[in-house]
């Protein structure tokens, strides 16, 4: 099990040094300004990807409600309520992404 964990850490290439022993020892280098900058860039990239995924899911949800209305499965009011609910959920998800990003960036301030 320790070997599999060590291999997974190495494969992820997070800049950590792994010493295979029992227990597994992982050396975490000190956070330098350069590494903090790289981490902030990775955080920004991940948050942008999450926001894009939220947008995709939101768009898909709205399209599903529009199709259900068009097919007669939902009334106009029900479809509109559903679309608004999708937008509210997407807005909450986006806010959570922003808050998580701010918290991570705050931890990286030097």
C-alpha positions in Angstrom: 0.0 0.0 0.0 2.8 2.4 0.9 4.4 1.7 -2.5 1.2 2.5 -4.4 0.8 5.8 -2.4 4.5 6.7 -3.1 4.0 6.0 -6.8 0.8 8.0 -6.9 2.6 11.0 -5.3 5.5 10.8 -7.7 3.1 10.5 -10.7 1.2 13.6 -9.6 4.5 15.5 -9.6 3.6 18.0 -6.9 7.2 18.8 -6.1 7.3 16.6 -3.1 10.1 14.1 -2.1 8.9 10.7 -1.1 10.9 8.3 1.1 9.6 4.8 1.0 9.6 3.5 4.5 7.1 2.5 7.1 5.4 4.9 7.7 5.7 6.7 4.4 7.6 9.9 4.7 6.8 12.9 2.4 9.1 15.9 2.5 7.2 19.2 1.7 9.6 21.9 0.6 9.2 25.4 2.1 6.8 27.7 0.3 8.9 30.2 -1.7 7.5 33.2 -3.5 8.0 31.4 -6.8 6.1 28.3 -5.6 3.4 30.4 -4.2 3.0 32.1 -7.5 2.8 28.8 -9.3 0.2 27.5 -6.8 -1.9 30.7 -7.3 -1.8 30.1 -11.1 -2.9 26.4 -10.6 -5.7 27.6 -8.3 -6.8 30.2 -10.9 -6.8 27.6 -13.7 -8.7 25.1 -11.6 -11.3 27.7 -10.6 -11.8 28.8 -14.2 -12.3 25.2 -15.2 -14.9 24.7 -12.5 -16.7 27.9 -13.5 -16.8 26.7 -17.1 -18.2 23.3 -16.0 -20.9 25.1 -13.9 -21.8 27.2 -17.0 -22.1 24.0 -19.1 -24.3 22.2 -16.5 -26.5 25.3 -16.1 -26.9 25.7 -19.9 -27.8 22.0 -20.2 -30.3 22.3 -17.4 -32.0 25.3 -19.0 -32.1 23.5 -22.3 -33.7 20.5 -20.7 -36.5 22.6 -19.2 -37.0 24.4 -22.5 -37.3 21.0 -24.3 -39.7 19.7 -21.7 -41.9 22.8 -22.2 -41.7 22.5 -26.0 -42.7 18.8 -25.8 -45.6 19.7 -23.5 -44.2 17.8 -20.5 -44.1 21.0 -18.5 -46.2 24.2 -18.4 -44.5 27.5 -19.3 -44.6 28.4 -15.6 -43.1 25.2 -14.4 -40.3 25.4 -17.0 -39.6 29.0 -16.1 -39.5 28.1 -12.4 -37.1 25.3 -13.2 -34.8 27.5 -15.3 -34.7 30.1 -12.5 -33.9 27.3 -9.9 -31.0 26.1 -12.2 -29.7 29.7 -12.3 -29.9 30.1 -8.6 -28.0 26.8 -8.0 -25.4 27.9 -10.6 -25.0 31.2 -8.8 -24.5 29.5 -5.5 -21.9 27.2 -7.0 -20.0 30.1 -8.6 -20.0 31.9 -5.3 -18.6 28.8 -3.6 -15.8 28.6 -6.2 -14.9 32.3 -5.6 -14.9 31.8 -1.8 -12.7 28.7 -2.0 -10.3 30.5 -4.4 -10.0 33.4 -2.0 -9.4 31.2 1.0 -6.7 29.2 -0.8 -5.0 32.4 -2.1 -5.1 33.9 1.5 -3.3 30.8 2.8 -0.6 31.4 0.1 0.1 35.0 1.1 3.6 35.5 2.2 
